[in-house]
Amino acid sequence: MVFIDDLALVEVFLALAATVLAYGGVLAWWAIRTNNPKSLTATLKGMAVPVGGVGIVATALAFWGEIAWPFPSFMAGYNIFFWDALMLFGIATLAYAVSAYFSLRMQYVGLFALVAGGVSAFYGWTGYTAHPAFTKDPLDTLLLYLGFGAAGIFAFPATIIMDYYRTATEGLKAPFTSSTPTSAGFRRHFGIRGAQPIAPVASSAKSETPATGPVSAVYHVPIWVQTLLLLFPVFMALAAIAAFWYFGTTLPGHLGQGPGAAP
């Protein structure tokens, strides 16, 4: 079998998916911050297409690498070290794509990402502390694994927040009004302080006139919830930077330009 090293290509796929998830995560955070459920749904579905595409390729490459990459005996652990983590990443992105596109509950994908993130971080630490190290760039590899590991861990609370937000606004003709059902429903999901209506103050003259419809109001998601949600795209952006950086250190050697390349 011919030896083919696809590590640089894998790093590009990781960087692409992480970039899309980071950008989409910021848009999702902004949609929740500005109380725009339609924008949130559109963002999640929009991300599903490119992320799902990367997930298909990543899963296929990981499956191939697990069983077919012809490592010599002294490199036998490489297919475990690299392709295990990629397999988890591929399955997580595929699961996200399906859940987001069909508007399913996403917290189950987040739970999978939580476990996969912890496992990936442990893989990275194990590879970094191994003697000899699994790679020629152990620190870069550690940062890559830790970046995706942290993003996976914080994906769980982020998906929970988005699930509850979508549930609270689902089926409402006029979301976030001062009517009792909307207010009570939203508070039930985010807690008593999870949504506080700020209704316009009516003058004494207007207060005597019966209301003919719901009064518009603005609901504020608590700062700690917004911060928790924002941590996911932040760590995903760091993972994208780590992937691009790792790609930059890997590609020259793979193209024959590294210090150990043949003349």
N, C-alpha and C positions, 0 to 999 in steps of 0.2 A: 504494500500500500504506500502511496506517495505521501510524504510528510507535508502537511499544509498547516501553517500557523495563522489562525484567524484572530489572534488576540487583539491586534490593532483595530480590526473591524468590529469586534465585540465592544471595545471601548467607545467607538463612535456611536454604536447603537445605544449604549448606556447613557452617553452624553446627550444624544438627541431626545431620548425618552425623558431624562431628568429635566432637560430644558423645557419641554412641553408641559410636564407636570408642575414645574416651578411657576411658569407663567400662568398656567391655568389655575393653580392654587391661589395665586394673588388675585386673579379675577374672581374666583369663587369667594374669597375673603371679602373683596370689595362688594360683591353682590349681596352678601349677608349683612355687611356693615351698612349698606344703603337700602336694605330691605327690598330687594329686587329678586323675587323667586324665579321669575321667567329668565332672567339673565343667568342665574345659578344653573338652572336646568340646561340652558343652551350651552353654557361653558362646559359642564360635565359631559354632555353628549358630544360636543365638538372635540374635546380631548380624547374621547373614546376611539376615534378613528385612527389618528397617528400612533397613539400609545398601543392600541390593539395590534396595529401592523408591526410595530417593533416587538411586541410580545410574541407574536407568531414566529418571527425570525429568530428571536433570542431563544425561545423554547426549542425550536428545531436544531439550532446550533448546539445548545447545551446537551440535548439528547444525543446528537452525533458525537460530541466531544466526550461524553461519559463512556461511550461504548467503543468508539472507533479511533480516537486519536492515538497514534502509535508511539507512546512515550517509551524511551528506554527504561530499563529497570531502575536506574538511579533517579529517574524523574517520575516514577509511577504515581506519586501522590499529587502531581499537578492536575490530573483530570478531576480529582476530588476537590482540590483547593479552588480551582477556577470555575469549573463547570457546575458544581453543586450550587454555588451562589447564583450563577446565571440562570439555572433552572428555576430556582425560587423566584428570581426577579421576573422571568418570563411568565410563570404561572400567575403571579400577582398582577402583572399588567394585563394579561388576558382576562382575568377575573374582573378587574376594574372595568375594562372595556365593555364587557357584557352587561355588568351591573349598571353602569352609567348610561349606556345606550338604551336599555330597556327600562330605565328608571326603577331599578330594584333597590332594596336596602343595601347600603354600601358598607355598613359597619362590619359585616362578615368578611368582606374583603380587607377591611382595616385590621381585623383581628388576625387574619392570615399574614398581612404585611407586618404586624407587630412581632409575631413569632419569627417570620423570615428575617426581619431586620435584626433581631437579637442574635439569631444564628449567624447571619452574615458578619456582624460585628465580632462575634467570637471567632469565626474563621479568620478574619483579618488579624486579630490579636494573636491567634495561634501561629499564623504564618509569619508574623513580625518577630515573635519571640523564639521561633524554631532555630535550631543550630544544626546545619547551616540554614539560612533563610531560604524561603521558597522562591524568592525572586532576587534579581540584582538591584531592585529598587524597593526595598522593604518598607521604607517610610511612605513613599508614594502609594504603594499598595494598601498600607494600613489606612491612610487618609481616605482612599477610595471606598474601602469596605466600611469604615466608620461613618462616612457621609451617607451612604445608602442605608446603613443600619439605623442611623438616627432618623432619617426620613421615613423608613418603614415603621419605626416605633411610634412616631408622632402622627402617622397616617391613621392610627386607630381612633384617637380622640377627635381628629378632624372629620372622619367619616361619621362618627356619632353625632357631632354637631350638625353636619349637613343633613343627616337623616331626620333629626328632630326638627330642624328648620323647615325642611320640605313637608314634613307631616303637619306642622303647625299652620302652614299656608296652603295646603292642598285643598282644592275645591272652593276656595273663597273667591267670590266675585270682586270684592273690594278688600284685599288684604290690608291688615294693619289699620283698621278703623277703630273708633272708640266704642264700637258696639260690644256688648257684654260677651257674646260667644267667641269673638275673635280674641278679645283681651284675655279671657279665661283660658282659651285653648292654647294661646301662645305661652302664657305663664305656666301652664301645666307642664310644658316641655322644657322650658328654660329655668323654671323656679320662680319664686315670688319676685325676685329682683331681676329675673332674666329678661323682662320686657316691661318697660315703664312708659306708658303713653304720655305724650306731651300734647295735650289738646289746646287749641287756641282759646284764649280767655275771651269770653263774650262780654259785651258791655251790658249795663243794667237795662238799657232800653231793649236790646236784642234778646235778653234772657227771658222776657215775657212772651216772646213769640215762639210758638211750638216748633220744634225741629221737624223739617220735612224729609230728612234723610240722615244717613250716618255722617258724623263729623269726622273729617280726616284727622289723623293723628300720626305721629312718628314714634316708632318703637326703637329703643336702643338696646342692642345686645350688650351685655356686660363687657367691660374692658378685658377681664381675665379670659372670657370666652373668645373674644376676638384675638387676643394674644396667643392662646392655645391653638387656635385655628391657623394663625399666621406662621407658627413654628414649622409646620409641614413644608410650605414652599421655601422657607428660609433654608432648612437643611437640605431640601432637594436641590436648591440652587448651589449650595456648597458641594453637593455630590456631583453636579454637572461640571463644576469647575475642576474638581478632583479628577473626573473622567477625562476631560479635555487635557488636563496637565499630564495625566498618565499616558494618554495617547501620544502627546508630544515627546515623551521620553522613550516610548516603545517603538514608534514608527521608524526612526532612523536606523536602528539596529535591524529591524525586519526588512528594510530595503537595502541592506548591505552597507549602510553608512555608519554603523556603530563602531566602537573601539575594537570589537572582536570580529569585525567583518572580514571576509576573505578579500584579498586585493583584486 
